Amino acid sequence: MKRIFIFLVCFTNLQSVVAQDIQQRIDTLLKAYVNLNKFGGTVLVAHHGKIIIEKGYGVRDAENGALNDNNTVFQIGSITKEFTSAVILKLVEQKKMSLSDKLNKFYPGFPNGDSITIEHLLTHTAGIQDATKSMGSFSIAAMPTSEQGMLDQLKRMPPEAMPGKTFRYSNLGYTLLGYIIRKVTHRPYEQVVREMIFGPLNMQNSGFDFAGLKNTNKAKGYMALSALEQKESPATDSSELFAAGAMYSTVEDLYKWHQGLQSGRIVSKTMLNRAYTPVKEKYGYGWSIDSAYNKLRVGHTGGMLGFRAKMVRIPEDDLFIILLGNRFDDPYLETISRSILAIIYQQPYVLPEQPVKWSDHALRAYAGIYEFSPGNWVDIIFVDGHLIGHSPKKTLELYPRKQDLFYIMEREGEEANIGFGRDEKGEVKEIYLIKLDNSKAVGKKIR
């Protein structure tokens, strides 16, 4: 008996050491991206019912220096689709509607309404255009703000494909689902989500009207946040995103959501297994579906003005990762989440390269305006110990590697080298954009 007791104590201590090591590795990973100004937000990672790390990074409000923490409230964009899907599936289980219901049951005369089903809307296979895509770029203004506005817009937008044939991601499709929920329940979509999900799971810091939210933990969203520029995003009314992306939440509330799904409290596990089955383009019923280390991986991303979000779940291992950020110009959440998975499953991963520390005097030598061709220029600006490249198209920080050689990070897979050339007096006179094939675009310093 004594040997068994000693073994159990040693095993428990070993588990604790492993968990602590994983926590430190994740924290080091996140700090590396924060140091590069490529992440700011809050993270929660849980495994087998235990939270490994729950921590905020960067600023919640740059104006007053308030920092992100466990309680920071973020807009979560398209992660809202998970909740819209869950309500639909719950109503199906309650036999109040069917996945095979045709759209003309709810909207007589709708284009292709006798062929589009609820399942098609859930899986983005209805052939309905996406309002934002039709505008040619991410544009909140393209989304209708009422049921009639949605119907009028859809009448002006011909179907992109026959129902069930192709995957066409459509926010309008999920907006339709929100209004269908209202038709079936005779209650507002938001109220139904609160009654079916927020209330039972005690998600007290989740809701829809982020613009009107009065909460000291509310994050400000930024289109850009660097030493050179601080551009706060405009407020977004919840009616513009509705059932496709209007939710706000916290990492703790979203962990409660994960726990509710794991336990089958909201939707039965049989129905969830169906939701986690890909139909086309690795998408199920409101879930993006993939694999990680030979295990089913489900989740969703969220992106909107000022905010980005990334959720990853491995249901088999009760693994949950949520990254909520208040920076629209942060393209690295997918990379970070993959690295966190690698840490948990003890697989190889790569820390982002950290810049060499240089003196302000050395960095100032590169400041100036460089012209590649008429109208094609970049302004290299020194600001508070940082070297920023600003052009008509974009603004990026230059990170030092060694004298006259820097690198930039725009998004995953698009890192590039920036070199500088000097004259015989040692003064910087040229800039080189060094491409992946080692060819150079040369800019001459004009002032």
N, C-alpha and C positions, 0 to 999 in steps of 0.2 A: 504493500500500500504506500509506504514511504517513497519507493522508487517512482511509482505512478504519479504521486504528488509532485516530486521534484521534476519529473518530465513535463507535467502540465505547466508548472511555473516557468521552466525554461522555454517551452513552446510559446507561452503567452508573451514572455519577454522578447523572443525572437520576432513575433508578429509586430510587437510595438516598435522594435528597431526598424523593421522593414517599412512600416507605415510612415515612420518619421523620415526615413531616407526618401521615400516617394514624395512626401510633402515638401522636403527641402529641394528636391530636383524640380518639382513643378514651380515652386516659388522662384528658383534661380532662372528657369526658363522664362517666366513672365517678366521678371525684372530685366532680363536681357532685351526683351521687346520694348519695355517701358523706357529703358535707357536710350533706345533708338527712336523714341517718340512714335512707336508703331502700335502701341496699345494703351488704352486708358479705360478702365471700367471695373467691374467686379466679377469674380470667379468663384464657382462652387464646384467641387469634385467630390463625389461620394461613391463608395464601393461596398457592396454587401451590407448595406444599411448603416454604414459609418461614414461621416464626413471626413475626408482626407484634408481638404483645404477649403477655406471660405474667407476670401480676402479682397479688399478693394485696392486698386492701383490708379494713380493719377488723380486728376481733379474732377470733382462733381460740378464745381462752379469756379471757373478761372478768375472771375472778377474779384471774388472775396477769398480765394484760396481754399475753399472747402474741398475736402478730399472724398473720393469714393470710398464707401465701406459696405458692410454686409446689408445695410438697410437702404442703400441708394435705390431709387425707383427709376427705371428706364422704360422707354418705349421698346417693344420687342418685335414690331413689324409682322412679318409673315409667319412667325411662330403662332400667331393668332389662329392660323388655319388648322392647327392641331385641335384647338378647342372647338372650332366650328364643326370639324369632322366628328369629334366626340359627341356633340349634341345630336347631330344627324343620326349617328349610330345608336345612340341611346333611344331616340324616337323610333328607330326601326325595331329595336328590341322590345319597345313598348307597344309595337304593332300600330303605331299612329301614322306610319308611312312606310314605304318600301324603297330599297335601293333601285328597283326596276321601275319606279314611278316615272312617267314621262313628264317633261317640262310643261306640255300643254295642259296637264291636269291643273297646274297652278297659274299658268299664263296662256290662256287660249289664243291661238293665232301667232305665237312666238315662232320666229324662223327656225325650221327644223325641230319644232317643239314636239312633234310626234315621234321623233327619233332620239332626242337627247334625254338621257336618264339622269337620275340623281347620282348614280355611280360615275357617269361620265363627268359630271361637274366636280365630284370629289377627286377624280384622278386626272383632271386637266385634259381629258380626251373628248370634250364636247365640241371642239372645233370653234369655240368662241374666241374672238380676239382679246388680247389684253390691252386695256385702255392705255396703260403707260407705254407699252411697246409701240402702239400705233402712233404715239407722239414722237417716236424716234429717240427718246431718252427717258431717264427716270423723271417723271413729272407728276407730282401729287395733283396738280390742277386738272389733269386729264380724268380723274376719277369723279363720277357723278356723286352727288350728295343727298339724293333722295331716290326712292323706288321709281317714281315716274321719270326722273332724270336718267336713271340706269336704263329703263326700257327705251326711252327716246334715243339714247346713245347707241344701244345695241341695234336699233332699227337702221341707224346710219352706217353701221359697221357690218358688211357682209361676212358670213361665216368663212373661216380660213380653211376648214376641212370638214369632211363628213364625220359625224359622231362616231367615236370608237376607233378611228383609223390612225390618228397621229396624236402625239403629245404636244399641246400648245399651252404653256403656262399662262393662266388667265386669272388676274385678280377679280375681273368682272364675274367670272364663274363662281367664285366664293362669295362675292357680294350677293349674287342671286341666291345662294344657299342661305345667307343670313335672312333675306326676306322670305324665303320659303319656310324657315323655322318660325318666323312670325306668323305666317299664314296657318301653319299646322297647330301651333300652341295658342294662338290668339294673344300672345304677349310679346313685348319687344325682345329682340334678339339678346340685347345686353342683360335684360332681366333673367332670361332663360339660362344664360351662361352662369349668372350669379347663383341661381337656384339649384342648378344641376351640378355645378363644379366648384365655384368659389366657396359657397356656403359649406357643403359637405367636407371639403378639404381644408377649411379654415384659412383660405387664401385672402387675408384681410388687407393686403397691400397691392391688390390687382384690380384693374378696372379698365375703362375705355376713354374717359374724357381727360386725357393727359393735359391738354391746353388749359382746362379749368381746374386742374388738381391743385389743392392748397396743402402742400406737404413740404416741410423743411428738408426732407430727404430727396426731393425731386431733382434729378440731374438736368443740367442744361445740355442741350445737344449742340455739337459744333460741326460745321462744314469743314473747317480747318482750324488747327490749334498747334502753332509752332512759335519759335522765337520771333519770326517775322510777322506772322498774321494770326489774329484771333477772330474768327468769323462764326458768330452764333447762328444756328439754323433758325429759320422762321417757324413759328408755332404751327402745328398741324391739327386741324379740327378732326375729331374722331369720325364724323359723318363722311369724311372723304375716304377713309380707309375701311371703316365698318368691319364686316365679318372676314375681310381679307387681311387686315393688318392693324387694327385700331388699339390693340391691347397694350397696357403698361403692366409692369410687374417687377419683382425683385428675385434675386437668386434663391432666397429661402422659399418664397411662394412657389417658384417653379420646381424646386425640389419636392415640395408637397404634391405637386402635379405628377411628377415622376412616381412618387410613392403610391399615389392613388391609382395610377395605371398598373403598377406592379402588383398591387393587391386585388385588382379587379373591382374596386369600389365604384368606379364611374361607368366603365364599359366592361362587359364580360371578356374573359381572356380568349374565348372562342372568337368573338367579334374582333378583338384586337389582333389576333393572328391573321384574320382576313385583312384588316387594315394595314398590316405590315407586309402584305404580299404585293410585290411590284406588279403593276399592270403594263405600263410603258415607261421607258426612260428612268427606270429605278424609282418610280413614284407609286405609292399606294393611295390610301384614303387619308390625305392630309399629312403624309409622312414621306420624306426622302429615305430611300432604303439602299443599303450597301452592306458590305461585310468588312470586318476588321479582325485579323488573326483567326480566320475561319469561324467567326461568330457573327450573327445577325446584328447589324448596326442600323439604328433608325434615328431620325432627328429632323431638324429643319433649320434653315437660316432665316434671318430677318434683316432687312436693310431698308432704311428710310432716311429722310432728311435729318441729319444730326445723330443718327443712332445705327448701330449694327448689333446683331445677336447671333449666337451659334449654340445650338443644343445637340448633344450626342448622347445616345442611350444604347447600352448593350443589355437588353432585357434578361438574357440568360445569366449574366453575372451581376444583375442589379447594379449596373454601372451607369453613372449619370455625370455628365459634364455640361455646365452652362457658362457661357461667356457673354456678358452684357457690356457693351461699350457705348460711350457717348461721343464718338467721333465717326463722322461719315467717311472720312478719308483714311479709314483703317482697314486695309484689305487682307490682314494676316490672321483673322480668326480661324479660318480653315486650317492653316498651317499650324497654328498653336494647338488646336484641338487634336490634330493628328500626332503631334509631339507628346501631348499629355497621354494619349492612348498608348504610345510607345513606352513611355515611362512606366505606366501601370502594368503593362504586360512584359516589361523588362526586355524591350527590343531596342535596336539602335535608333538614335535620333540625333539631330544636329542643332546645336545652339547657334543663333545668328551671330555673325562676326561682330565683334565690338570694336569701335573706333579707337585709334591711338590718341593719347592725350597730347595736345599741342598747345603752345603758348598763344595768347591773343595776338602778339606781335607777328608770329609766323603765319597765322591764319589771315591777318589783315593784308598780307602781301598779295593775296589772290583776288581781293575785291576789285571790281571794275565791270565794265560792260564789254561783252565780246560779241562780235557779229560773224555769223556763218555765211550769210548772204543777205542782200537787201531785205529788210523786214523780218529776218530770222536772227534773233539775238537772245542772249541770256545775260541777266544782271546778277553777278555774284556779290552777295551782300554779307558783311560781317555784323552779327547781332548777338550780343551777350554771350560770347564764347562759341557761337555757332556760325557755320558758313552755309548760307542759304542761296540756292540757285533759283532765280525767278525769271520766267519767260511769259509771253502772252498766253501760252497753253497750260502751264503748270508751275507749281512751286515745290521744290524738293530740297532736303538737307543734303549736304556733301559731308561724308564721313572720312576722316583721314586714315590712310593705310601707311603711307610713308611720304617723304618729301615729294611734292609734285604729283602724287597719285592718291585719288579719293575714290569712293564708291557711293552710289545712290541706290535707294530701295524704293521702287514705285509700288510693286506688288510681287507676289510670289512668282519666281521664274523670270522676273524682269529687272534684276539687279544689273547694274552696268558700272564700268570704270570711267572715271573722269580724270584726265591728265592735264598737266600744265607745262608749257614750254617757256624757257627763259632766253633772253638775249645774251650777248657776250659780257654784259655788265652784271648779269645775274638777276635782272628784273623780269618779272612775269609778263609775257607778251602774247601768249596764245593759250587756248583751251582746246582739249581734245575729248570728244565723246568716242570712247573706244567700244566698238560694237562686239557682238559675240563672235563674229568671224575675224576679229582683230583689225578690221578696217577702221579708219578714223575719220570723223567729221571734225574739221578744223575751224575754229573761230578766232579771229584776230581781235586783240584788245583795242578798242577805239577810244576809251577814256576810263 
